[in-house]
């Protein structure tokens, strides 16, 4: 709280506080007390007496918006007045403004926003109002020629900062011809005044060889001078030199110290690099928590490598469990910035619900963006999306375009997909020639799946002896590489299914290799081969073992056959209950004979308690699949009311269905009840 005395001092004019001095000094005193409007009044009074420093100070008030509405154009007027009177600071500031120009910001309560909206509303009348409110406009156009002149003037007067900027202009050919020799001279003059920016610039001159031979050692000398004055860019540059041993002995600890020094000034590059060093424990103690903090600070400053590193950090869980939600946040930021790998990861995250809610549309969006940026795997994925209509409208033509792009990027699976599309005519006209071309390319890539697919394509095109000799090596190479489907199809080939002499022993050998690798169809086929008493490899015990493996893997044919084996005692001990169990497993997968057999067992109470209702249900399922025996059995149940309500009409319907398949029992039943068989 202000005391009465301090309140009186606050209200008392500055002129009453400052003993002696002119208007400029009174203005300075008022400014130091935060009385900016009063300071302006005094400085304007001083300017009327031609005091250039007062004009410079008024310009600074406009730049900072202290006591006045911020207005760079108004500042330029005052800076130019003071500059023409020789004020070095005004010359320098005026040069800096003209070097960059100044565009007014837009937004609520912004001058330029009001000016533009009033121009629309008031038309020509607005210009008079604008002139009154903003007599010097709301923007300053860039003028590098004028900037060069004013900065040169300040530099020639000995201002170190101006000398440094002038050196930069000579280096970059801004407002003048490129002249490294002149730049070096100005940098040296500023460096003689211990100007850190100039020392850093000299380091760059020697590091990059701007008009002088590249000299890393000399660069390090100048970077060090600037770094000792806490010049951030110099600290970072010297840190990299120490890290890599460029111009100085390799010194990771010194690099870490310099990065940390720049990081304390919130430099994003330094924060990123000290984060990496702490993450690895390189040159500094390993500290995952501090590394994470540094990387997050850098990423929040929108430093792209830090965003990428943070996403990977959370994805892999360095030193802790992965945090996929946090990883998704940073991958999305990187993806929005155009990082192709991050776009691909976001597609995968959205597709699988990793770190984010599953969203196929978003997955498609990110895969397509990554694909457009040249990511081959993303091109393959978006092709699959278009092919299946997942997250996008189904479009086979677009899918083919993306498959072709993916193929160009070396994705063999894309060539395989193209071959399959043209072979099957899936969404495109069937074209065996193009299918063969794509499948051949895919097979040339060496992938076992591609070789197998190409081999089967050739087999179905032509089963000649010559073609068999072309196919066999393809399947053999794929099978030897451990591809179970290839081994299975070699077994089929050896069985003589595509011509040639059957070799059951060789077939069994290939089926066995595929079966051992978990190929369910091979397990079932091998079991049937062993089960056949006339086979050269007949083995009831082995048949039971392989049939059980295929049945447990969910193969409905194997489940049915295993049920038969349990019920008949073929290859294993008779077990009616187990037979009923496997019949039901196959029946639930739609195996109609299993459905019929299960219904019979339920009706008779074999292996299960008798259940006429369930028996009728299973008879109906088999009947709906056009099994004549089941249709007759269901008709009998409906006629007798066994497990279902009596329904003569429904019974006649099912008898009719079976009679159309020439089932003699159905015909006799229809004759017995006096119903004429109706042809389909």
N, C-alpha and C positions, 0 to 999 in steps of 0.2 A: 504494500500500500504506500502511496506517495505521502510524504510529510507536507505540511502547509508550506514549509520553506522551499522544498523541491518543486512543489506545484507552482509557486510564484516564479521560480527560476524558469520553469517550462513555459509559462505564459509570457515572461518578459522577452522582448525582442532580442535577437542575437546581438544586435549592436550595443545593447546595454551590458553584455557579458564580455565582449572582446574589447580590451583596452587598446586603443590606437588601431592602426591598420586601415586599409581601404575596403571598398566593396567586395573585392575578391576574397580577402581574408575573412570578412564577415560572412560571406557565402560559404566558405569552407567550414567555418565554425558551426553554422547552422546545419550544414550537411552532416557533420560528425554527430550532431545531436538528433539526427533523423528528421529534421525539419526541411524536407526537400523543396517544398514550394517556396519557402522563404529563401533557401539557398539560390533557387533559380532567379528570384527577384534581384538579389544582390549581384549574381553573376551577369545578369542582363545589364545591370547598371555598369558593371565593370567593362562589359563588352562595348558599351557605348563610348568608352574611353579608349577603345582599341586594344584591350587586354586579351590577347589570343588565348591564353590559358582558360579564361572564363568561357569562351566559345566552346573549347574542347570539353569542359566540364558540363556545359549545358547539353552538348551532343550526347555525352555519356548518360545523363539523366533520361533522355529520350530512348536510348538503347535499352536501358534497364527498366524503364517505366516507373521511375521514382519521382513522385510528385506530379507526374504528367501521364497521360495515356501513352503507352509504349508506341513509338513510331520511328522506325529506321529511316524513312525518307526525311523526316524532320531532323533526325540526328545528322544525316548527310549534309544538310544545309549548314548546320553549325560547324561540323567538322571541316567542311570545305572553306568556310569563312576563316576559321582558325588556321587551317593548313596554308592558306594563301598568305597569312601573316607570319608563316614560318614555324608554327607550333609543330614540333616533331611528332608528338603523340597523336595529334589530330591527323597529320599526314599519314601515319602508319594505319590508324583505325579506318580512315577513309579508304585507303588502298585495300585493306582487307575486305571491307564491305563491297567495294566495286569488283574485287577479284571473284567473289562468289555470287554477288547479286542477292536480293532478298525478296522472296515471294511470301506474301502474307498468308498466314494459316486460315483455313476455313473451319467453320463450326459454329455452334451456338454462341452468341454474344461476341463474335469476331467482326472486326471492322470490314474486312473484305466481303464477308457474308452479307452484312447490312448493305454495303455498297451495291453488290450485285442484285440483291432482291429489290432494293429501291429503284434501281435502273429499270428493272422489269415492270415494277408497279407504276412508276412516275414517267418513264420515257425520257424525253428531252429535258423536262424540268429538273430531273435528278442531277444533271451535270452542274447546275448552279449550286445546288445544295452540297454536292460532293466537294466542290471547290471551296466552299465556306468551311466545311468540316475538316476536309483533308486537303489543305492548299498545296501540299507537296506530293499528293498522291498516297497510295497505300503500298507501293512496291518500288524496288530499286532494280533497274536492269543491270545485268552483268556487263562490265566494260573493262576488259583485261588491259587494253592500251592505257587507259587512264589510271588503272590500278598500278601498272608497272611504273608509271611516272611518279605517282605519289609515294610508293614504297621505295623507289630509288632515291627520292628526295630525303626520306627519313633515314635510309641506309647511309647516304652520304653525310648525314649529320651525326652519324656514329651510333644510331640505335641498333643494338645487337639483334633484337628480334626481327627488325626490318631487314637487316643484312642477311639473316638466315632465310627469311621468306624470299628475298630477292635471289639468293643462291638457288632456292628451289625452283623459282620461275625460269632461271637460266637453264637448269637441268632438264626441266620439263617443256621448255620452249613455249611458255605461256606469256604472251604479250611481247615476246622478243624471239630472236633466233636462238636455237640451242647453242650454248657456249659453256662447256664443262670447265674450261680454264677460268672464265669469269666467275662461275659458280664457286670453284675452289677458293678463289681469292676472297669472295664475300664470306664464305664459311670460316675461313681462317681469321678474318677480322673479327667476326662475332665470337669465335672460340677464344680469341685472345682476351675477350671480356668475360670468359667463363660461362658462356651461354650454352646450356646443356643441349638445347635443340640443335645448335650448330655443331657441337661435338658429336652428337648422334649422326648428323648429316655427313660429317667427315668420315665417320665409320662406314656409312653406306657407300661413300665415294670409293673407298679403298676395297670394300668387300665386293662391290659390283664392278669395279674397274671403270668408273665413269671419268673418262679422260685421263686416267692414270692406269698403270699396270695393276692387276688384281694383287692385293697384298693383305692376306688375312691377318698377319701379325699386326700390321699397322691399323687395320680395322679394329682389332681387339683393343688396341691402345686407346683409340678414340671412344669406342663403345664403353670402355671401363670408366673413362673420365665422365661421360654423361651418366652412367649408371650410378656412380658415386654421388651424383646430385639427384638420385632417385628418378631419373628419366625413365619412364616405364618401358618405352619401346627399346631403349638401350639395354635395360635389364633383361628383357626378353631375348634380344638379339645375342647378347653376350652369353646368356644361359644356354642357348642352342649351340653356340660355339664350344662351350665347355662340355656340353653333353656329347657332341660329336668329335671333339678333339680337333676342331678347325681353327688354326692359328694360335691355339693354346693347347697345353697338354689336356688330355681327356680327364675331366673332373666332375663326375656325376653329383658329388656332394655340393660343389660350388654352383653347379647348374640348378640344383634344388633350392639353394639359398637365394639365388637371383630370381628364380621363378616365384618363390614365396614372397620376396620383396615386392615384386610387381603385383602379385596377387593381393597383397594388403591394400593396394590401390584399386582393387576390383577390376583389374584388367582380365578380360575373358580368356585371352590366349594363355596368360600365365596361370590362371585358375585351372584351365583345362590341363595344362602340362604338369603342374604340381599335383593335380589329382591323379594323373596317370602314374607319376613317379611314386606317389604314396600307395597306389594300388599294387604296384609291383615291388615296392620296397627297394627301389633303385636310387641310390644317392641320398636316401632319407629313410627313416624307419617306416616299415610297412604299417599303414593305419587305414583300414577299410572305411571307418566312419568318417575320418577327415577327408579321405579321397572322395567319398560320395558327396560330402558337403561342397567341396571345391568344384566337382563336376556339375552339381546342381546349380551353383551360383553362375558358372559359366554358361550353362544351358539356358538359364533364365534370362541371360543377356543375349539370347538368340545366337550364340556361337555354334555354328552347325556341327563341327566335329564333336563338341561336347554333347550335343543332343544325340548324335549317333552313339557315342561312347556310353552315355547314360542308359540308352535303350538296351545296348548289349550287356551292360553291367547288371541291370535288373533281370534281363532275360536268362543270363547264365548263372546269376546268383554268386558272384565272386565273394567267397568267404562266408556265405550264408545261403539260405534257401532262395531260389529264384522268386521274384515278385513279378509275376506275369501281368498283373493289372497295371503296375507302374511301368513296366516295359512297354505295354501297349500305348500308354499315354505318350511316351517319348518317341516311339516308333511312328505314331500318327503325326507328331510334330515334324519329324524328319521327312515323312512321306509327303506332307503338305508342302514342304520346302523342295520337293522334287527328287528326293533320294530314292533311286530305283529299288535298291535292296529293301529299304524300309517299306516301300509300297508293296513289294512282294510279301514281306512279313505280315503287313496289315491284312492283305488278302487271305493269307493262311490263318491268321488269328481269327478273323471274322468268319471264315469257313468252318473252323473247328471249335469256335467259342472259347479260344484261349485268351484269357485276360480281358475279354469283352464278351458281351452276349452274342450268341450265334446270329449271324446276319448274312444270308447268302447274297442279297443285293449289294451290300457293302463289300463283301468279298469279291464279287464280280467287278465292282467299280475299281477296287485297288489292283486286282490282277490285270485289268485292262489298261490302267494307267502305267503299271510297270511294263506291260507288254509294249505299249506305245513308246516307251523309253528304251526298248531293246532287250528286255529281260526274257530270255528264251523259255525258261520254265514257266514264267507267268503267261507267255503266249500259249503254251500248251494247255495250261489250266483254264484260261478264258475260252479256248477252243472247246474244251470239254463242257464248259458251262453253256456255250451257245449250242452245242450238239444236243445236250440234254434239256435245254431250256431252264437251267438252274440260275436264278437271280437275274436272268435276262430272257427276253422272248426267244424261243427256239429259232435258230437261223443256221441251217446247215451250210449255206454258202459262206457266211461269215466265219463259221467254225473252220471250214476248209482253208480260208485265207489265213487264219491264225495258226492252224496246223502247219501250213507251208512256211509261215514266218518262223515257227518253232523249229521246223526241220532245217531251215537255213542257219539257225543258231546251234545246230548240232544235236537236237533232241531226237534221238532215234525212235522214241515212242510215238512221236508225231508222224513219222513216216509210216510206222506200223498202223496207226489209226487211219491214215489216208488210204492205205492199201485195203484195209477192212471195209471202209466206207464205199469205195468204188467196187469192191468185190461183191458186197451184199446189196448195193444199190440203196443204201440207207440215206434217203433224203436227196439223193442225186441219181441220175441215170446210171445203171450198172455199166461198168466199163472195165472189162477184164484186162485189157491192154494196160491201162493206167494203173489198175490195181497191181498187176505184175511188176510194173516199174517201181512203184513205191515199196512194195514188199521186198523186192530184190535189193533196193537201197538199204532198207532196214536190216535185212539179213547180212548184208556186207559189213554192217557195223559190228557184227559179232555177238549181238545179244541173243541168248538162247531162245527167248520167247519169239523174237522176230524170225529166227531160222525155222522154228517149228511151224509158225503161222504160214510162212512162205512155202514150206514143204507141203503142208496140207492143201494150200491153194493149188499147187502144182498137181497134187494127186487127184483132186476133184476136177481138174481141167482135162487130165489125160492119164489114164491108168496103164499106159503102154510099158513094155519092159524097159525101154530107154528112159522113160520118165521115172520109173522106180529106181533106176540106177542114179538118177540125178537127185532124187529125194532122200535116198538112204544116207548119204554122207551128211546132209544137212541135219537130219534127225539124230544121227550118231554123234556129231559134234555137239549138238545141244544137250543130248543125254549125258555125254561124258563130262559136260560142264555142270551136271547136277540138276538139269531141268527135267522134273518128273513127267510133265505132259509129253515131252519128246520120247522118253523111255516107254511110256504107255503106248504111244502111237507106233513105235518100233515093234512093240509086242503085237499090235494089231496087224502091222505089215507082215510079220513073221507067221501070223496065222493064215496068211494067204487071202486076206479080205480084199486086197487090191490086185489080185492075180499072183502068179508065181506059185512055187511049191511051198506048202505049209511046213513049218518047222516048229513043232509044239514045244520042244525043249528050249529052243532059242526064244520063243515067245514067252514062255514061263520065266526065263531069266530076266528079260526086259520088264515084264509085268512085276516081277519081284523087286527089281530096283526102284520102279516107280512107287510100288506099294510101301516099301521101306521108307520112302521119302514122304509118305503121308497122302499119296494120290488115292482118293477114295474109290474112284471108278476102277483103278488098277487093282485095288484090294478085292473088290467085288468080282472082277473078271478073273483074277487069279484063283479066287475061291471056287468059282464055277468050274475052272479048268481042273483043279484038284478034285472036285466033287464028281466029275465025270468018270465013271468006272472004266470007260473005254479009252480014256486019255492015256498017253504014254507017261504022264507025270501024276497019275491018279494017287491021291493021298487024302483019305477022309479026315484024318486028324488035322492036317494042315488046312484043309478046306474049312473045317469048323473054326479054326483060329482066325483065318483071314476074313471069314464071313462075319464073325463077331466084331472084329475091328471096324469093318465097313459099316456094320449095323450101328455100333456105338457112335460112329461119325455122322450118322443121320441118313445113310443111304437107304431109301425105302425098299428098293429091290433086295438089298442084303437083309434088311429087317424081315421081309416076307420069307425069304429063303431060309433064314435062321429059324423062323417060327416053324417052317415045314420040317427042318432037321430036328428040332426039339420034339415035335409031335410024332415023328416017325422013328426017331432014334438013329438017324443017319449021321455017322461021324461023331456022335456024342450020346450021352445017356438020355433016354427018353424022359421028357419033363413037360407034361401037358400045360402046366401053369405058365412055364416060361414060353411055351408056344403061344398061349393066349396073349401074354405080355407083348411079344414081338409082333404078333398080328395087329394088335391095337396101335403099336408105334407106327407101323406101315400104313394102317388104315387112316390114322390122323393126318398122314401126308397125302391122302387121296388115292392110295393103292386100292383099286376096286376089288381085286380078288381077295386081298387081305380083309377088306371090309366085309365081304361075303362070308369068308371063313370065320371071322370073329363073330358075325351074327349067328352062324350055325352053332358055334361053341356056346355062345350065350343062351341060345334057345335050348340047347341040350344040357347045359350046366357042366360043360367040359372045361376044366382048368379055371373056371370061374363059377360063382353061384349062378344058377339059372335066372335069367332076367329077360322075359319076353318083350318088355317095353324097349329096352336098349337093343335087343336083337332086331326088332322091327325098324328102329332108327338106322341101324347099320345096313340092313337090307335096302332101305330106301336110298341111302347114300350111294350104294353100289348100283342100284336100279337106275338112278339118275345119270349114271355114267354108261348106260346102255348095256349092262351085263344081264343077259337074258335069264340066267339062273336066279339072280337076285330079284328080277322083275316077277318071276313066277313065285318065288318064296314070299315076296311082299304081297302078291295077289292072294296067296293062300292065307296069310295072316289076316288080311282084310276080310276075306270070306268067312273065316272062323272067329274073328275077333280076338286073336291071340296076340296080346301086347298092344293092340290098337282097337279102336271102335270099329264094329262091323260096318262095311261100306261096299256093297255089291258093285256099284258103279265104278268106284275107284279100283276095285279088284279087276273088273273087266278091262279097265284102261291099261293096267299093267300087264294083264294077260295078252292084250292086243299088241302091246309094245314088244313082248317076247315072241309072239307069233309071227310078227313081221320079220323077225330074224330066223324064222323057220324052226323055232323051238317046239319039238313035238309035244312035250308035256303041256305047253301053253295051249296048243291047238286042241288037244284032248279035253282040257278043262273047259275051253270055250264051247266045244261040242256038247259036253255034259250038261252045261247050263243053257244050251240052246242059243248061243250067240254066234253070229256069223263073223268070221275073221275079216277084218277090214284092212285091205292093202294100204301101204303107206301112200 
